[in-house]
Amino acid sequence: MTMKRYDGRTKPEPRDGKPVVKNPEYKCLVRAQSRSKKISTVVEQRDVEIFSTAYSNLLKTSVNGLKRLKKQKKKAMATQ
Amino acid sequence: MTFIPNWEEFEKSAEMLYLRDPMNTRYTIKYSHTKGVFVVKITDNKKCLQYKTEVQQDVRKIDKFISNLIRHMASNDN
């Protein structure tokens, strides 16, 4: 998953360096990819809370293949 | 690119990298369940920082950092 700041421009930037979007209201552009499937979305300012809680929940529930460190530490403490 | 070994250091330098050029900085996370690794990367096309973890507890820290970053990306302060 990639995310970056997005100002809402839909055209490339002109060569003279003038900003395309005046007074940009910054959003967050999120792209996700798995093998050849790609999805993307723009998170508006008012949706940030909803998106980040949903995303945190996704991380908590889906990312469960990693090692747990603290448990090992506790066991080591108990044997001492 | 090499990986930064500890998270606190990554977090600090990633924040600095982002604040220097918010418009051109992107943040990528990759998770491989079968390999059991979680990789985060931040780059502004000039400098690139990476952090790799195999520990579940780090995901919580990363999550916290991501939500802060998202909140800043979708806000008008620089």
Backbone of each chain as nested JSON, in Angstrom:
{
  "chains": [
    {"id": "A", "residues": [
      {"number": 1, "name": "MET", "atoms": {"N": [0.832, -1.183, 0.0], "CA": [0.0, 0.0, 0.0], "C": [0.88, 1.252, 0.0]}},
      {"number": 2, "name": "THR", "atoms": {"N": [0.512, 2.19, -0.826], "CA": [1.258, 3.443, -0.879], "C": [0.321, 4.593, -0.568]}},
      {"number": 3, "name": "MET", "atoms": {"N": [0.827, 5.567, 0.15], "CA": [-0.004, 6.757, 0.32], "C": [0.828, 8.02, 0.193]}},
      {"number": 4, "name": "LYS", "atoms": {"N": [0.203, 9.055, -0.344], "CA": [0.896, 10.332, -0.44], "C": [-0.109, 11.464, -0.4]}},
      {"number": 5, "name": "ARG", "atoms": {"N": [0.414, 12.647, -0.203], "CA": [-0.447, 13.828, -0.154], "C": [-0.906, 14.175, -1.568]}},
      {"number": 6, "name": "TYR", "atoms": {"N": [-2.142, 14.641, -1.66], "CA": [-2.72, 14.909, -2.971], "C": [-3.468, 16.226, -2.91]}},
      {"number": 7, "name": "ASP", "atoms": {"N": [-3.206, 17.139, -3.877], "CA": [-3.858, 18.447, -3.821], "C": [-5.059, 18.548, -4.75]}},
      {"number": 8, "name": "GLY", "atoms": {"N": [-5.392, 17.469, -5.435], "CA": [-6.582, 17.478, -6.27], "C": [-6.331, 17.835, -7.716]}},
      {"number": 9, "name": "ARG", "atoms": {"N": [-5.064, 17.906, -8.129], "CA": [-4.837, 18.284, -9.522], "C": [-5.065, 17.097, -10.433]}},
      {"number": 10, "name": "THR", "atoms": {"N": [-5.628, 17.404, -11.611], "CA": [-5.903, 16.337, -12.571], "C": [-5.084, 16.511, -13.841]}},
      {"number": 11, "name": "LYS", "atoms": {"N": [-4.324, 17.602, -13.924], "CA": [-3.465, 17.832, -15.095], "C": [-2.012, 17.835, -14.647]}},
      {"number": 12, "name": "PRO", "atoms": {"N": [-1.084, 17.574, -15.562], "CA": [0.313, 17.687, -15.166], "C": [0.692, 19.132, -14.859]}},
      {"number": 13, "name": "GLU", "atoms": {"N": [1.764, 19.283, -14.083], "CA": [2.192, 20.626, -13.736], "C": [2.799, 21.334, -14.935]}},
      {"number": 14, "name": "PRO", "atoms": {"N": [2.449, 22.593, -15.176], "CA": [3.027, 23.311, -16.314], "C": [4.513, 23.561, -16.116]}},
      {"number": 15, "name": "ARG", "atoms": {"N": [5.232, 23.759, -17.219], "CA": [6.69, 23.855, -17.142], "C": [7.172, 25.094, -16.42]}},
      {"number": 16, "name": "ASP", "atoms": {"N": [6.376, 26.162, -16.456], "CA": [6.862, 27.37, -15.78], "C": [6.736, 27.289, -14.264]}},
      {"number": 17, "name": "GLY", "atoms": {"N": [6.239, 26.164, -13.775], "CA": [6.235, 25.949, -12.341], "C": [5.116, 26.638, -11.589]}},
      {"number": 18, "name": "LYS", "atoms": {"N": [4.161, 27.193, -12.33], "CA": [3.012, 27.803, -11.645], "C": [2.154, 26.69, -11.039]}},
      {"number": 19, "name": "PRO", "atoms": {"N": [1.675, 26.88, -9.848], "CA": [0.824, 25.83, -9.274], "C": [-0.511, 25.734, -10.011]}},
      {"number": 20, "name": "VAL", "atoms": {"N": [-0.93, 24.515, -10.273], "CA": [-2.183, 24.305, -11.0], "C": [-3.363, 24.578, -10.095]}},
      {"number": 21, "name": "VAL", "atoms": {"N": [-3.231, 24.087, -8.854], "CA": [-4.349, 24.21, -7.939], "C": [-4.062, 25.36, -6.983]}},
      {"number": 22, "name": "LYS", "atoms": {"N": [-4.919, 26.347, -6.983], "CA": [-4.716, 27.459, -6.057], "C": [-5.453, 27.141, -4.754]}},
      {"number": 23, "name": "ASN", "atoms": {"N": [-4.824, 27.534, -3.667], "CA": [-5.354, 27.224, -2.329], "C": [-5.796, 25.762, -2.233]}},
      {"number": 24, "name": "PRO", "atoms": {"N": [-4.869, 24.854, -2.396], "CA": [-5.28, 23.444, -2.407], "C": [-5.817, 23.0, -1.06]}},
      {"number": 25, "name": "GLU", "atoms": {"N": [-6.839, 22.178, -1.125], "CA": [-7.29, 21.526, 0.093], "C": [-6.689, 20.127, 0.042]}},
      {"number": 26, "name": "TYR", "atoms": {"N": [-5.695, 19.909, 0.898], "CA": [-4.939, 18.674, 0.78], "C": [-5.764, 17.45, 1.133]}},
      {"number": 27, "name": "LYS", "atoms": {"N": [-5.574, 16.419, 0.369], "CA": [-6.221, 15.141, 0.626], "C": [-5.129, 14.086, 0.716]}},
      {"number": 28, "name": "CYS", "atoms": {"N": [-5.544, 12.852, 0.9], "CA": [-4.548, 11.794, 0.937], "C": [-4.896, 10.74, -0.111]}},
      {"number": 29, "name": "LEU", "atoms": {"N": [-3.957, 10.503, -0.982], "CA": [-4.167, 9.528, -2.051], "C": [-3.621, 8.18, -1.601]}},
      {"number": 30, "name": "VAL", "atoms": {"N": [-4.47, 7.174, -1.654], "CA": [-4.058, 5.854, -1.189], "C": [-4.181, 4.863, -2.329]}},
      {"number": 31, "name": "ARG", "atoms": {"N": [-3.091, 4.144, -2.561], "CA": [-3.13, 3.116, -3.591], "C": [-2.76, 1.786, -2.953]}},
      {"number": 32, "name": "ALA", "atoms": {"N": [-3.423, 0.74, -3.382], "CA": [-3.077, -0.574, -2.86], "C": [-2.975, -1.552, -4.014]}},
      {"number": 33, "name": "GLN", "atoms": {"N": [-2.078, -2.519, -3.835], "CA": [-1.825, -3.444, -4.925], "C": [-1.552, -4.831, -4.372]}},
      {"number": 34, "name": "SER", "atoms": {"N": [-2.147, -5.824, -5.023], "CA": [-1.821, -7.191, -4.687], "C": [-1.688, -7.964, -5.988]}},
      {"number": 35, "name": "ARG", "atoms": {"N": [-0.485, -8.42, -6.271], "CA": [-0.175, -8.992, -7.582], "C": [-0.599, -8.016, -8.673]}},
      {"number": 36, "name": "SER", "atoms": {"N": [-1.54, -8.389, -9.524], "CA": [-1.84, -7.475, -10.622], "C": [-3.06, -6.615, -10.354]}},
      {"number": 37, "name": "LYS", "atoms": {"N": [-3.715, -6.854, -9.215], "CA": [-4.907, -6.056, -8.92], "C": [-4.526, -4.764, -8.221]}},
      {"number": 38, "name": "LYS", "atoms": {"N": [-5.123, -3.672, -8.689], "CA": [-4.814, -2.384, -8.071], "C": [-6.097, -1.656, -7.721]}},
      {"number": 39, "name": "ILE", "atoms": {"N": [-6.105, -1.059, -6.57], "CA": [-7.218, -0.185, -6.218], "C": [-6.65, 1.112, -5.665]}},
      {"number": 40, "name": "SER", "atoms": {"N": [-7.432, 2.171, -5.76], "CA": [-6.959, 3.433, -5.208], "C": [-8.136, 4.249, -4.712]}},
      {"number": 41, "name": "THR", "atoms": {"N": [-7.843, 5.171, -3.811], "CA": [-8.886, 6.036, -3.294], "C": [-8.284, 7.354, -2.84]}},
      {"number": 42, "name": "VAL", "atoms": {"N": [-9.121, 8.361, -2.73], "CA": [-8.679, 9.629, -2.178], "C": [-9.43, 9.855, -0.868]}},
      {"number": 43, "name": "VAL", "atoms": {"N": [-8.666, 10.073, 0.189], "CA": [-9.297, 10.303, 1.478], "C": [-9.409, 11.812, 1.698]}},
      {"number": 44, "name": "GLU", "atoms": {"N": [-10.629, 12.291, 1.794], "CA": [-10.86, 13.72, 2.006], "C": [-10.616, 14.061, 3.478]}},
      {"number": 45, "name": "GLN", "atoms": {"N": [-10.505, 15.356, 3.738], "CA": [-10.226, 15.765, 5.117], "C": [-11.273, 15.269, 6.097]}},
      {"number": 46, "name": "ARG", "atoms": {"N": [-12.529, 15.309, 5.696], "CA": [-13.559, 14.935, 6.662], "C": [-13.636, 13.416, 6.861]}},
      {"number": 47, "name": "ASP", "atoms": {"N": [-13.018, 12.647, 5.966], "CA": [-13.106, 11.184, 6.078], "C": [-11.899, 10.555, 6.774]}},
      {"number": 48, "name": "VAL", "atoms": {"N": [-10.942, 11.406, 7.175], "CA": [-9.698, 10.867, 7.71], "C": [-9.925, 9.951, 8.908]}},
      {"number": 49, "name": "GLU", "atoms": {"N": [-10.765, 10.413, 9.838], "CA": [-10.988, 9.621, 11.051], "C": [-11.554, 8.239, 10.721]}},
      {"number": 50, "name": "ILE", "atoms": {"N": [-12.578, 8.245, 9.871], "CA": [-13.22, 6.978, 9.503], "C": [-12.209, 6.061, 8.834]}},
      {"number": 51, "name": "PHE", "atoms": {"N": [-11.446, 6.629, 7.904], "CA": [-10.49, 5.799, 7.182], "C": [-9.432, 5.244, 8.111]}},
      {"number": 52, "name": "SER", "atoms": {"N": [-8.895, 6.084, 8.979], "CA": [-7.778, 5.591, 9.783], "C": [-8.228, 4.565, 10.819]}},
      {"number": 53, "name": "THR", "atoms": {"N": [-9.441, 4.724, 11.372], "CA": [-9.888, 3.674, 12.302], "C": [-10.139, 2.369, 11.552]}},
      {"number": 54, "name": "ALA", "atoms": {"N": [-10.743, 2.482, 10.373], "CA": [-10.994, 1.269, 9.588], "C": [-9.676, 0.605, 9.21]}},
      {"number": 55, "name": "TYR", "atoms": {"N": [-8.694, 1.437, 8.864], "CA": [-7.413, 0.888, 8.446], "C": [-6.672, 0.248, 9.622]}},
      {"number": 56, "name": "SER", "atoms": {"N": [-6.749, 0.886, 10.778], "CA": [-6.113, 0.311, 11.963], "C": [-6.709, -1.051, 12.296]}},
      {"number": 57, "name": "ASN", "atoms": {"N": [-8.03, -1.114, 12.208], "CA": [-8.686, -2.394, 12.479], "C": [-8.227, -3.465, 11.505]}},
      {"number": 58, "name": "LEU", "atoms": {"N": [-8.092, -3.063, 10.249], "CA": [-7.638, -4.01, 9.236], "C": [-6.242, -4.521, 9.559]}},
      {"number": 59, "name": "LEU", "atoms": {"N": [-5.367, -3.584, 9.966], "CA": [-4.003, -3.992, 10.315], "C": [-4.032, -4.97, 11.482]}},
      {"number": 60, "name": "LYS", "atoms": {"N": [-4.844, -4.629, 12.503], "CA": [-4.876, -5.468, 13.699], "C": [-5.394, -6.865, 13.396]}},
      {"number": 61, "name": "THR", "atoms": {"N": [-6.398, -6.954, 12.539], "CA": [-6.988, -8.268, 12.31], "C": [-6.252, -9.068, 11.244]}},
      {"number": 62, "name": "SER", "atoms": {"N": [-5.692, -8.381, 10.246], "CA": [-5.109, -9.134, 9.129], "C": [-3.641, -9.459, 9.321]}},
      {"number": 63, "name": "VAL", "atoms": {"N": [-2.924, -8.539, 9.949], "CA": [-1.496, -8.792, 10.098], "C": [-1.288, -9.627, 11.349]}},
      {"number": 64, "name": "ASN", "atoms": {"N": [-1.293, -10.946, 11.182], "CA": [-1.16, -11.79, 12.365], "C": [-0.146, -12.905, 12.137]}},
      {"number": 65, "name": "GLY", "atoms": {"N": [0.706, -12.708, 11.148], "CA": [1.689, -13.749, 10.863], "C": [3.055, -13.454, 11.438]}},
      {"number": 66, "name": "LEU", "atoms": {"N": [3.144, -12.432, 12.297], "CA": [4.456, -12.057, 12.796], "C": [4.732, -12.679, 14.157]}},
      {"number": 67, "name": "LYS", "atoms": {"N": [5.991, -12.598, 14.541], "CA": [6.381, -13.161, 15.837], "C": [5.921, -12.252, 16.973]}},
      {"number": 68, "name": "ARG", "atoms": {"N": [5.7, -12.865, 18.102], "CA": [5.389, -12.045, 19.273], "C": [6.592, -12.073, 20.199]}},
      {"number": 69, "name": "LEU", "atoms": {"N": [7.057, -10.885, 20.53], "CA": [8.315, -10.815, 21.276], "C": [8.111, -10.871, 22.788]}},
      {"number": 70, "name": "LYS", "atoms": {"N": [7.135, -10.124, 23.272], "CA": [7.017, -9.937, 24.72], "C": [6.817, -11.253, 25.455]}},
      {"number": 71, "name": "LYS", "atoms": {"N": [6.074, -12.16, 24.826], "CA": [5.796, -13.439, 25.476], "C": [7.085, -14.194, 25.772]}},
      {"number": 72, "name": "GLN", "atoms": {"N": [7.98, -14.163, 24.776], "CA": [9.258, -14.84, 24.977], "C": [10.019, -14.216, 26.139]}},
      {"number": 73, "name": "LYS", "atoms": {"N": [9.959, -12.885, 26.195], "CA": [10.649, -12.187, 27.27], "C": [10.097, -12.614, 28.629]}},
      {"number": 74, "name": "LYS", "atoms": {"N": [8.767, -12.709, 28.71], "CA": [8.149, -13.085, 29.978], "C": [8.586, -14.482, 30.417]}},
      {"number": 75, "name": "LYS", "atoms": {"N": [8.652, -15.373, 29.427], "CA": [9.075, -16.743, 29.738], "C": [10.5, -16.738, 30.273]}},
      {"number": 76, "name": "ALA", "atoms": {"N": [11.349, -15.934, 29.633], "CA": [12.738, -15.851, 30.063], "C": [12.827, -15.313, 31.484]}},
      {"number": 77, "name": "MET", "atoms": {"N": [11.96, -14.327, 31.77], "CA": [11.93, -13.765, 33.116], "C": [11.509, -14.823, 34.14]}},
      {"number": 78, "name": "ALA", "atoms": {"N": [10.525, -15.649, 33.763], "CA": [9.996, -16.637, 34.695], "C": [11.044, -17.698, 35.033]}},
      {"number": 79, "name": "THR", "atoms": {"N": [11.869, -18.027, 34.051], "CA": [12.861, -19.079, 34.294], "C": [14.029, -18.582, 35.138]}},
      {"number": 80, "name": "GLN", "atoms": {"N": [14.201, -17.282, 35.167], "CA": [15.34, -16.762, 35.941], "C": [15.156, -16.935, 37.444]}}
    ]},
    {"id": "B", "residues": [
      {"number": 1, "name": "MET", "atoms": {"N": [18.526, -0.032, -1.1], "CA": [18.693, 0.796, 0.107], "C": [18.774, -0.087, 1.347]}},
      {"number": 2, "name": "THR", "atoms": {"N": [19.495, 0.399, 2.284], "CA": [19.624, -0.357, 3.526], "C": [18.435, -0.107, 4.456]}},
      {"number": 3, "name": "PHE", "atoms": {"N": [18.285, -0.979, 5.399], "CA": [17.198, -0.833, 6.357], "C": [17.704, -0.15, 7.628]}},
      {"number": 4, "name": "ILE", "atoms": {"N": [16.871, 0.697, 8.169], "CA": [17.217, 1.311, 9.45], "C": [16.87, 0.309, 10.553]}},
      {"number": 5, "name": "PRO", "atoms": {"N": [17.828, 0.001, 11.425], "CA": [17.589, -1.087, 12.376], "C": [16.58, -0.777, 13.475]}},
      {"number": 6, "name": "ASN", "atoms": {"N": [16.492, 0.453, 13.927], "CA": [15.488, 0.634, 14.985], "C": [14.393, 1.62, 14.631]}},
      {"number": 7, "name": "TRP", "atoms": {"N": [13.213, 1.346, 15.191], "CA": [11.996, 2.037, 14.766], "C": [12.021, 3.512, 15.148]}},
      {"number": 8, "name": "GLU", "atoms": {"N": [12.5, 3.821, 16.357], "CA": [12.475, 5.214, 16.809], "C": [13.257, 6.089, 15.837]}},
      {"number": 9, "name": "GLU", "atoms": {"N": [14.408, 5.563, 15.416], "CA": [15.246, 6.315, 14.489], "C": [14.531, 6.502, 13.153]}},
      {"number": 10, "name": "PHE", "atoms": {"N": [13.907, 5.417, 12.685], "CA": [13.168, 5.499, 11.419], "C": [12.059, 6.523, 11.522]}},
      {"number": 11, "name": "GLU", "atoms": {"N": [11.307, 6.469, 12.611], "CA": [10.17, 7.358, 12.783], "C": [10.61, 8.812, 12.735]}},
      {"number": 12, "name": "LYS", "atoms": {"N": [11.711, 9.102, 13.456], "CA": [12.197, 10.477, 13.511], "C": [12.641, 10.958, 12.141]}},
      {"number": 13, "name": "SER", "atoms": {"N": [13.463, 10.15, 11.469], "CA": [13.98, 10.633, 10.186], "C": [12.892, 10.641, 9.118]}},
      {"number": 14, "name": "ALA", "atoms": {"N": [11.92, 9.701, 9.227], "CA": [10.82, 9.697, 8.27], "C": [9.983, 10.956, 8.41]}},
      {"number": 15, "name": "GLU", "atoms": {"N": [9.769, 11.354, 9.656], "CA": [8.984, 12.553, 9.895], "C": [9.685, 13.766, 9.313]}},
      {"number": 16, "name": "MET", "atoms": {"N": [11.008, 13.843, 9.512], "CA": [11.758, 14.973, 8.989], "C": [11.722, 14.993, 7.469]}},
      {"number": 17, "name": "LEU", "atoms": {"N": [11.876, 13.804, 6.881], "CA": [11.856, 13.699, 5.424], "C": [10.515, 14.169, 4.882]}},
      {"number": 18, "name": "TYR", "atoms": {"N": [9.46, 13.751, 5.544], "CA": [8.125, 14.118, 5.08], "C": [7.883, 15.613, 5.221]}},
      {"number": 19, "name": "LEU", "atoms": {"N": [8.269, 16.173, 6.379], "CA": [7.975, 17.588, 6.622], "C": [8.763, 18.504, 5.69]}},
      {"number": 20, "name": "ARG", "atoms": {"N": [9.908, 18.03, 5.219], "CA": [10.71, 18.85, 4.318], "C": [10.001, 19.019, 2.974]}},
      {"number": 21, "name": "ASP", "atoms": {"N": [9.361, 17.968, 2.498], "CA": [8.694, 18.051, 1.196], "C": [7.428, 17.193, 1.191]}},
      {"number": 22, "name": "PRO", "atoms": {"N": [6.367, 17.701, 1.82], "CA": [5.167, 16.875, 1.978], "C": [4.539, 16.454, 0.648]}},
      {"number": 23, "name": "MET", "atoms": {"N": [4.651, 17.328, -0.348], "CA": [3.946, 17.076, -1.598], "C": [4.56, 15.917, -2.385]}},
      {"number": 24, "name": "ASN", "atoms": {"N": [5.858, 15.705, -2.23], "CA": [6.517, 14.685, -3.047], "C": [6.939, 13.459, -2.258]}},
      {"number": 25, "name": "THR", "atoms": {"N": [6.433, 13.342, -1.053], "CA": [6.85, 12.203, -0.246], "C": [5.759, 11.145, -0.229]}},
      {"number": 26, "name": "ARG", "atoms": {"N": [6.147, 9.929, -0.508], "CA": [5.17, 8.854, -0.438], "C": [5.633, 7.771, 0.533]}},
      {"number": 27, "name": "TYR", "atoms": {"N": [4.645, 7.092, 1.042], "CA": [4.894, 6.15, 2.112], "C": [4.311, 4.807, 1.707]}},
      {"number": 28, "name": "THR", "atoms": {"N": [5.098, 3.772, 1.763], "CA": [4.638, 2.473, 1.307], "C": [4.793, 1.437, 2.397]}},
      {"number": 29, "name": "ILE", "atoms": {"N": [3.783, 0.592, 2.556], "CA": [3.969, -0.542, 3.45], "C": [3.692, -1.845, 2.701]}},
      {"number": 30, "name": "LYS", "atoms": {"N": [4.45, -2.842, 3.056], "CA": [4.275, -4.144, 2.425], "C": [4.21, -5.192, 3.51]}},
      {"number": 31, "name": "TYR", "atoms": {"N": [3.322, -6.128, 3.347], "CA": [3.224, -7.198, 4.327], "C": [3.175, -8.531, 3.613]}},
      {"number": 32, "name": "SER", "atoms": {"N": [4.047, -9.422, 4.017], "CA": [4.008, -10.754, 3.441], "C": [3.701, -11.745, 4.547]}},
      {"number": 33, "name": "HIS", "atoms": {"N": [2.552, -12.36, 4.454], "CA": [2.132, -13.268, 5.517], "C": [2.997, -14.53, 5.56]}},
      {"number": 34, "name": "THR", "atoms": {"N": [3.282, -15.065, 4.367], "CA": [4.035, -16.316, 4.334], "C": [5.468, -16.128, 4.809]}},
      {"number": 35, "name": "LYS", "atoms": {"N": [6.05, -14.968, 4.493], "CA": [7.419, -14.735, 4.936], "C": [7.455, -14.183, 6.347]}},
      {"number": 36, "name": "GLY", "atoms": {"N": [6.321, -13.64, 6.802], "CA": [6.281, -13.067, 8.135], "C": [7.087, -11.8, 8.278]}},
      {"number": 37, "name": "VAL", "atoms": {"N": [7.073, -10.976, 7.25], "CA": [7.775, -9.698, 7.355], "C": [6.844, -8.541, 7.023]}},
      {"number": 38, "name": "PHE", "atoms": {"N": [7.171, -7.428, 7.627], "CA": [6.396, -6.213, 7.453], "C": [7.405, -5.112, 7.134]}},
      {"number": 39, "name": "VAL", "atoms": {"N": [7.293, -4.55, 5.938], "CA": [8.287, -3.575, 5.493], "C": [7.634, -2.221, 5.279]}},
      {"number": 40, "name": "VAL", "atoms": {"N": [8.227, -1.19, 5.838], "CA": [7.731, 0.154, 5.553], "C": [8.84, 0.962, 4.88]}},
      {"number": 41, "name": "LYS", "atoms": {"N": [8.394, 1.842, 4.007], "CA": [9.368, 2.598, 3.219], "C": [8.835, 3.995, 3.014]}},
      {"number": 42, "name": "ILE", "atoms": {"N": [9.712, 4.976, 3.108], "CA": [9.289, 6.343, 2.815], "C": [10.331, 6.985, 1.914]}},
      {"number": 43, "name": "THR", "atoms": {"N": [9.871, 7.685, 0.883], "CA": [10.826, 8.286, -0.04], "C": [10.291, 9.581, -0.628]}},
      {"number": 44, "name": "ASP", "atoms": {"N": [11.21, 10.505, -0.929], "CA": [10.811, 11.727, -1.627], "C": [11.54, 11.821, -2.971]}},
      {"number": 45, "name": "ASN", "atoms": {"N": [11.898, 10.682, -3.52], "CA": [12.613, 10.57, -4.793], "C": [14.076, 10.988, -4.71]}},
      {"number": 46, "name": "LYS", "atoms": {"N": [14.502, 11.494, -3.569], "CA": [15.916, 11.813, -3.423], "C": [16.527, 10.932, -2.36]}},
      {"number": 47, "name": "LYS", "atoms": {"N": [15.78, 10.781, -1.295], "CA": [16.269, 9.996, -0.172], "C": [15.244, 8.904, 0.095]}},
      {"number": 48, "name": "CYS", "atoms": {"N": [15.709, 7.776, 0.552], "CA": [14.79, 6.679, 0.775], "C": [15.102, 6.022, 2.112]}},
      {"number": 49, "name": "LEU", "atoms": {"N": [14.086, 5.843, 2.921], "CA": [14.277, 5.196, 4.212], "C": [13.427, 3.945, 4.277]}},
      {"number": 50, "name": "GLN", "atoms": {"N": [13.991, 2.892, 4.848], "CA": [13.234, 1.648, 4.951], "C": [13.362, 1.058, 6.345]}},
      {"number": 51, "name": "TYR", "atoms": {"N": [12.334, 0.354, 6.743], "CA": [12.376, -0.329, 8.025], "C": [11.667, -1.664, 7.875]}},
      {"number": 52, "name": "LYS", "atoms": {"N": [12.28, -2.693, 8.42], "CA": [11.713, -4.028, 8.275], "C": [11.508, -4.634, 9.655]}},
      {"number": 53, "name": "THR", "atoms": {"N": [10.39, -5.3, 9.848], "CA": [10.179, -5.926, 11.159], "C": [9.551, -7.301, 11.019]}},
      {"number": 54, "name": "GLU", "atoms": {"N": [9.809, -8.119, 12.018], "CA": [9.15, -9.422, 12.06], "C": [8.366, -9.548, 13.353]}},
      {"number": 55, "name": "VAL", "atoms": {"N": [8.255, -8.468, 14.07], "CA": [7.659, -8.519, 15.4], "C": [6.27, -7.891, 15.38]}},
      {"number": 56, "name": "GLN", "atoms": {"N": [5.323, -8.603, 15.961], "CA": [3.932, -8.154, 15.957], "C": [3.758, -6.801, 16.653]}},
      {"number": 57, "name": "GLN", "atoms": {"N": [4.484, -6.591, 17.734], "CA": [4.299, -5.354, 18.497], "C": [4.649, -4.108, 17.696]}},
      {"number": 58, "name": "ASP", "atoms": {"N": [5.569, -4.26, 16.759], "CA": [5.959, -3.104, 15.951], "C": [4.813, -2.61, 15.085]}},
      {"number": 59, "name": "VAL", "atoms": {"N": [3.898, -3.516, 14.735], "CA": [2.789, -3.127, 13.873], "C": [1.957, -2.04, 14.532]}},
      {"number": 60, "name": "ARG", "atoms": {"N": [1.836, -2.134, 15.85], "CA": [1.061, -1.107, 16.555], "C": [1.713, 0.264, 16.455]}},
      {"number": 61, "name": "LYS", "atoms": {"N": [3.038, 0.276, 16.607], "CA": [3.759, 1.553, 16.493], "C": [3.624, 2.106, 15.084]}},
      {"number": 62, "name": "ILE", "atoms": {"N": [3.77, 1.217, 14.103], "CA": [3.673, 1.638, 12.71], "C": [2.285, 2.182, 12.428]}},
      {"number": 63, "name": "ASP", "atoms": {"N": [1.288, 1.495, 12.965], "CA": [-0.096, 1.918, 12.78], "C": [-0.32, 3.327, 13.319]}},
      {"number": 64, "name": "LYS", "atoms": {"N": [0.235, 3.574, 14.491], "CA": [0.109, 4.892, 15.105], "C": [0.737, 5.955, 14.209]}},
      {"number": 65, "name": "PHE", "atoms": {"N": [1.921, 5.641, 13.713], "CA": [2.635, 6.57, 12.849], "C": [1.854, 6.828, 11.559]}},
      {"number": 66, "name": "ILE", "atoms": {"N": [1.295, 5.768, 10.987], "CA": [0.531, 5.916, 9.744], "C": [-0.674, 6.816, 9.952]}},
      {"number": 67, "name": "SER", "atoms": {"N": [-1.393, 6.611, 11.066], "CA": [-2.597, 7.431, 11.219], "C": [-2.239, 8.894, 11.449]}},
      {"number": 68, "name": "ASN", "atoms": {"N": [-1.115, 9.127, 12.146], "CA": [-0.653, 10.508, 12.265], "C": [-0.342, 11.101, 10.901]}},
      {"number": 69, "name": "LEU", "atoms": {"N": [0.348, 10.304, 10.102], "CA": [0.791, 10.768, 8.788], "C": [-0.404, 11.044, 7.882]}},
      {"number": 70, "name": "ILE", "atoms": {"N": [-1.378, 10.141, 7.892], "CA": [-2.581, 10.328, 7.08], "C": [-3.282, 11.606, 7.493]}},
      {"number": 71, "name": "ARG", "atoms": {"N": [-3.37, 11.796, 8.805], "CA": [-4.047, 12.989, 9.303], "C": [-3.329, 14.243, 8.813]}},
      {"number": 72, "name": "HIS", "atoms": {"N": [-2.007, 14.197, 8.799], "CA": [-1.285, 15.377, 8.34], "C": [-1.405, 15.562, 6.834]}},
      {"number": 73, "name": "MET", "atoms": {"N": [-1.367, 14.454, 6.091], "CA": [-1.465, 14.552, 4.633], "C": [-2.793, 15.171, 4.222]}},
      {"number": 74, "name": "ALA", "atoms": {"N": [-3.845, 14.81, 4.922], "CA": [-5.16, 15.345, 4.583], "C": [-5.512, 16.519, 5.483]}},
      {"number": 75, "name": "SER", "atoms": {"N": [-4.542, 17.399, 5.688], "CA": [-4.854, 18.614, 6.433], "C": [-4.107, 19.753, 5.762]}},
      {"number": 76, "name": "ASN", "atoms": {"N": [-4.447, 20.962, 6.105], "CA": [-3.868, 22.071, 5.357], "C": [-2.601, 22.65, 5.959]}},
      {"number": 77, "name": "ASP", "atoms": {"N": [-2.113, 22.083, 7.06], "CA": [-0.862, 22.641, 7.582], "C": [0.341, 22.018, 6.896]}},
      {"number": 78, "name": "ASN", "atoms": {"N": [1.411, 22.807, 6.893], "CA": [2.575, 22.349, 6.132], "C": [3.665, 21.783, 7.006]}}
    ]}
  ]
}
